[in-house]
Amino acid sequence: MVIKPRDATTIEQVSDCEVRPGSFWERLQDESDFPLIALFCATERCCMKCAHCYQTERTGRGELDFEEIEDLLDQLAALGVFRFSITGGEPALRDDLHQIVEAAWKRKFLVSLKTTAALLNKQDIIKLRENGLSSLSVSLYHIEPEKHDEFVGRKGAWRRAMSALETFSDIGGISNMSTVIMDWNTGAIAPLKNMCEERGWNLVADAKVLLADDGGDAVVGLRASGDTQLEAMKNLPNARQRRPVKGPGDQLCLAGITSVYIKPTGEVWLCPAMPVSLGNIRDRSLYEIWTESELRKQVIGLTWGDSEKCMTCEDNRFCQRCPGEAFKEHGSFTAAATVDCEVARAHARIWREDGGDDG
């Protein structure tokens, strides 16, 4: 069974709407007063027990109901948002997940979903596709089913994840396998990459294990390091890329410009990695929250020159410094987060071992 989207060519062309320097999306974003991408955390409840998870609120108290979500979608549509990405927790714990996807598609959003797939069967995946879902991202942390299931604390989770990706791909959707490079799974990254290439899926592998929303650092012990980290990172699409040396006036981060993050309770954040609220859509319109926020103005004004350490670092061209992660670790947007420094050094080492120059 193959389900064709209303405009398959368009969906394939615009599914990857990352705002890269010089890209079509950067030019389009420059013309917009509001981000093109909205990330909506449908719930922070989850059926998994992943040790690396950065979310600390799991009760589900005060979640937006469906009518409130429809109002949010109307606001986003009026503001010119193009992509609506649903994430969690585990979004399938919401009984109205299918309705949310359908409501977003009816408003002409490009709709994506990130899930563990643990609660979704084949018919659920087909229905989501029929309701307008164009991109499905499923978390998978190891090539061996037993090791993945043990890490997430749910038997059969690996099998469900694989089934969801295969089903969605078979019916014309874009399947993305999401993983995080950790100390215990570095050897699995290359096999996962090969499996994705064989099946025509995208591999989205994050080299950073992030601190908890409340700054908790229990996850630090999960971070990969040394040669094993290096070998795993070589499988990332951007492993051998470097950017120009950062100048003091260069913008630090695109948080507050390219995307907006809405929490299950209606709180508005600049991004999932920056746990500071700008306001709540139950109290004011999203546009008012966004345009009037002094915090947002502060963050979009951050530059590389705010940190002397980063300006003098020989590896800053390999760095994707995150002010949100710095805030969680140091209480300051202008500090350098430990994980950013470690990953930048690894990228630099890969570059140099591949014969890249230092100029």
C-alpha positions, 0 to 999 in steps of 0.5 A: 500500500502506497499513500501519496501526499497531495504534492509529493514533489513539494514535500520531498523538496522542502522536508529538510528546511534547516536554515543553513547559511546561504540556503533558500531557507535562510533567505526566506527566514530573513523575510519573515518576522517569525520563525518558519518552524514550530516545535510542539512538545505534545506531552512530557509523559513517556513510556520509556526510562532512557537515562540520557533524557533531559526532561524533568517534568513527567506528570502531564499536569496542565497539558493543552487540550485539543481546542487550545492546540487548534487555537495554537495552530491557527496562530502559527498559521497566521504568523507564517509558520511552515513546519509543525514538528510534534515531539515529546515525551512520547506523543502517542500517550495523547489520545488525540495525536491523530487529530493533532496531525490532521488539524495541522495538515488541514492548515497546510503545515508540513507535519513531522513527528518524533516518537519512540514508536513503542505505542504505535502499531502498523495501522497507527503509522498508516493512519498518521500518514493518511492524516498528513504526516510527512516525516517520522523520526524514531529513536533507536540507540543500538543495532542490537535489539536487546541492548536498545530495549535494556537502555529504554527500559521496555521489552520489544521497543527495538522491534516496534521502532524498526516496524514504524520506520519500515512501514512509514517508508514503504507508504511514501513517508520520510523516515528518520532514525534518531540516535545519540552517541553515548559511551555504551553505544559508540560501536553501534553508530556505524552499523546503524548508519549502514542500515539506514543507507540500505533502507533509504532512511535518514540517520540523525545522530547527536554527538551531544548528551545534554544536561537535564532541564534543571541543570542536573548532570547525572548524564555526564557519565554517559558522554562518549570520549576519546578514540571511541567517540571519534570513530562514532562521530566519523559517521555523522554527515557533518563530521568533516565539515568546518565553518569560517573562524568566528568573528567577535560580531558573529551571531552566536545562535539561531535560537529565537530566530529560526524556530519556536518551542511550545511546551505541553502547558503552553509555555513558550521557549526559544528552543528545547535546550534553553529552559527559560519561559518567555510567557504562556499562550494561555495568557497572551498571544504567541505573537505578543510573547515573541515580539515583546520578550526581553529575553529573546532580544538578549539571546538573539543579540549574543555574539561570539565576542561575548566569550574571550575563551571562545574567540581565542580557541583554535577549534571555534570553527568546528564549534556549535556553541549552545547558550542554552546548554551553557545556561544550564551548566554555568547560569550564563548564556555567554559561558562555554558549555563543557559538552560543546568544547568536547565535541568541537575538539573531536570534530577538529581532530577528525578534520586534521586526521583526514589531512585538513589544514589548520589555516 
